[in-house]
Amino acid sequence: MSVVYDRKEQLQQIQSGLLPGEQVIAVYDAIGTGTGFLGLTDLRVIIQDTSFVGKKVALTSIPYSKITSVSVVSNRSWAGQFFSSGAIAIHVGAHVYQMEFRGDEKTHHVHDMILHRITR
């Protein structure tokens, strides 16, 4: 299976922290304040968050089993175009991780991959 990614250094960062046997599916660069990228593996979602005080960076792993829902975030739905926005929200208990991507196809892919994993 070929890995889809935006930036090679982000892919390499994800690959360096994989568990034995874990496979990377995709790594997408996020835009906007506070987020670096989102990685999807066959076991978890990995989010790099750069919004911490003092220029600290967190790499957060979220097992699919802990995700309660996934949403496409949009200002409006025009003619049934639910994926016209490039933003996604991942709900983990009371916490929501929101990320925006360049291009709606990335949003669609992240949404569908997470939804597939959490509805098995």
C-alpha positions as CSV (number, residue, x, y, z in Angstrom):
1,M,0.0,0.0,0.0
2,S,1.4,3.4,-1.0
3,V,1.4,6.2,1.6
4,V,-0.3,9.5,0.8
5,Y,1.5,12.5,2.2
6,D,2.1,16.3,1.8
7,R,5.5,16.7,3.3
8,K,8.3,14.1,3.5
9,E,9.6,15.4,6.9
10,Q,6.1,14.9,8.4
11,L,5.9,11.4,7.0
12,Q,9.4,10.6,8.4
13,Q,8.4,12.0,11.9
14,I,5.3,9.7,11.9
15,Q,7.4,6.7,10.7
16,S,10.0,7.2,13.4
17,G,7.4,6.6,16.1
18,L,5.5,3.7,14.8
19,L,4.8,0.6,16.8
20,P,6.0,-2.8,15.5
21,G,3.9,-3.8,12.6
22,E,2.0,-0.5,12.4
23,Q,1.4,0.9,8.9
24,V,1.1,4.6,7.8
25,I,-1.9,5.3,5.6
26,A,-1.6,9.1,5.1
27,V,0.0,12.2,6.5
28,Y,-1.6,15.6,5.7
29,D,-0.3,19.1,6.4
30,A,-2.7,21.2,8.4
31,I,-3.2,24.9,7.9
32,G,-4.3,27.5,10.4
33,T,-3.2,28.3,13.9
34,G,-1.9,25.6,16.3
35,T,-1.7,22.6,14.1
36,G,1.2,21.0,12.2
37,F,-0.1,17.8,10.6
38,L,-2.4,14.8,11.0
39,G,-1.3,11.3,10.4
40,L,-3.5,8.2,9.9
41,T,-2.1,4.7,10.6
42,D,-3.9,1.4,10.8
43,L,-4.0,1.8,14.6
44,R,-4.4,5.4,15.4
45,V,-4.7,9.1,14.5
46,I,-1.5,11.2,15.2
47,I,-1.9,14.9,15.5
48,Q,1.0,17.4,15.8
49,D,-0.2,20.4,17.8
50,T,2.0,23.5,17.9
51,S,-0.3,25.7,20.0
52,F,1.4,25.2,23.3
53,V,2.9,28.1,25.3
54,G,6.6,28.6,24.9
55,K,6.7,27.3,21.4
56,K,6.4,23.7,22.6
57,V,5.0,21.0,20.3
58,A,2.9,18.0,21.2
59,L,2.5,14.8,19.2
60,T,-0.8,13.3,20.3
61,S,-1.8,9.7,19.5
62,I,-5.5,8.9,19.5
63,P,-6.5,5.2,19.2
64,Y,-9.5,4.8,16.9
65,S,-11.4,3.1,19.8
66,K,-11.3,6.4,21.7
67,I,-12.8,8.5,18.9
68,T,-16.5,9.0,19.5
69,S,-17.3,10.8,16.2
70,V,-15.8,12.6,13.2
71,S,-17.3,15.7,11.6
72,V,-16.8,17.7,8.4
73,V,-16.8,21.3,9.5
74,S,-18.3,23.8,7.0
75,N,-19.8,27.3,7.1
76,R,-22.6,26.0,4.9
77,S,-23.8,23.1,2.8
78,W,-24.3,24.1,-0.8
79,A,-26.3,21.8,-3.0
80,G,-25.3,18.8,-1.0
81,Q,-21.6,19.5,-1.1
82,F,-20.7,18.3,2.4
83,F,-17.0,18.2,1.7
84,S,-16.7,21.7,0.2
85,S,-14.8,22.7,3.3
86,G,-11.3,21.6,4.1
87,A,-11.9,21.2,7.9
88,I,-12.5,18.2,10.0
89,A,-13.3,17.7,13.7
90,I,-12.4,14.6,15.7
91,H,-14.3,14.1,18.9
92,V,-12.5,12.2,21.7
93,G,-14.7,12.3,24.8
94,A,-15.3,15.9,25.7
95,H,-12.3,17.1,23.6
96,V,-12.5,18.1,19.9
97,Y,-9.5,18.3,17.7
98,Q,-10.2,20.5,14.7
99,M,-7.9,20.7,11.7
100,E,-8.1,22.4,8.3
101,F,-6.4,21.0,5.2
102,R,-5.6,22.3,1.7
103,G,-8.2,20.7,-0.5
104,D,-11.5,19.1,0.2
105,E,-10.2,15.7,-1.1
106,K,-8.0,15.4,2.0
107,T,-10.9,16.2,4.3
108,H,-13.0,13.6,2.6
109,H,-10.2,11.0,2.9
110,V,-9.5,11.7,6.6
111,H,-13.3,11.6,7.4
112,D,-13.9,8.4,5.5
113,M,-10.8,6.6,7.0
114,I,-11.7,7.5,10.6
115,L,-15.4,6.7,10.1
116,H,-14.5,3.3,8.6
117,R,-12.2,2.5,11.6
118,I,-14.7,3.7,14.3
119,T,-17.7,1.9,12.9
120,R,-16.2,-1.6,12.6
